[in-house]
Amino acid sequence: MFLNLTSCFSPGKRVILSLLFLSFYLFSFAQQKLVSGSVVNEKGAPMQGVSVMIKGTQTGTVTNTQGNFTLNVDDDNSVLVVSNTGFAPQEIPVVRNQPLKIVLAPEYSSLNDVVVVGYNTQRRGDLTGSVASVKAKDLVNLPPSSLATALQGRIPGAYISQVDGNPNSTSSIIIRGPLSING
């Protein structure tokens, strides 16, 4: 059984109801503002994959290959948090009807205490796995033909070998492969 609502209301009431629903629809979109902008590094090069979040929420986006982003913001007093690994995070107030140009500066910190793990960073002391490092000063006086041969025998758990006897051949690097307990 179908209910025919057109017979319940006169044509004038239908027009008024339609305008009322239309105004609610437009009002709901009027609350959101589209904020756009670009993120560049200190040299002016666009930065891809930079996180742009609304502070205090889970709403956000990342920049595209040209460093551009767009984001719907509900509140005029919102603040954008722009961050990327290796760069100092910035908090930018939302500006209406004006594209933002955000310049991220590198964050210089003690690299001996930080280890990059996938897409995140952790303090070296908080890791449960092994961490090995080779300092540049240890490799300066070596005459190797490639970085892989310079690292050979210097990193525990790394199996580095050349594919053939040619000095210009590529090297194979296997980490925790055949030398591990389960290898």
Sequence and secondary structure as in RCSB ss.txt:
>XXXX:A:sequence
MFLNLTSCFSPGKRVILSLLFLSFYLFSFAQQKLVSGSVVNEKGAPMQGVSVMIKGTQTGTVTNTQGNFTLNVDD
DNSVLVVSNTGFAPQEIPVVRNQPLKIVLAPEYSSLNDVVVVGYNTQRRGDLTGSVASVKAKDLVNLPPSSLATA
LQGRIPGAYISQVDGNPNSTSSIIIRGPLSING
>XXXX:A:secstr
    GGGTS HHHHHHHHHHHHHHHHHHHHT EEEEEEEEETTS B SS EEEETTSS EEE  TTSEEEEEES 
TT EEEEEETTEEEEEEE  TTS EEEEE B    TTSEEEETTEEEEGGG SS      HHHHTT   SSHHHH
HTTTSTTEEEEESSS TTS EEEEESSTTSTT 
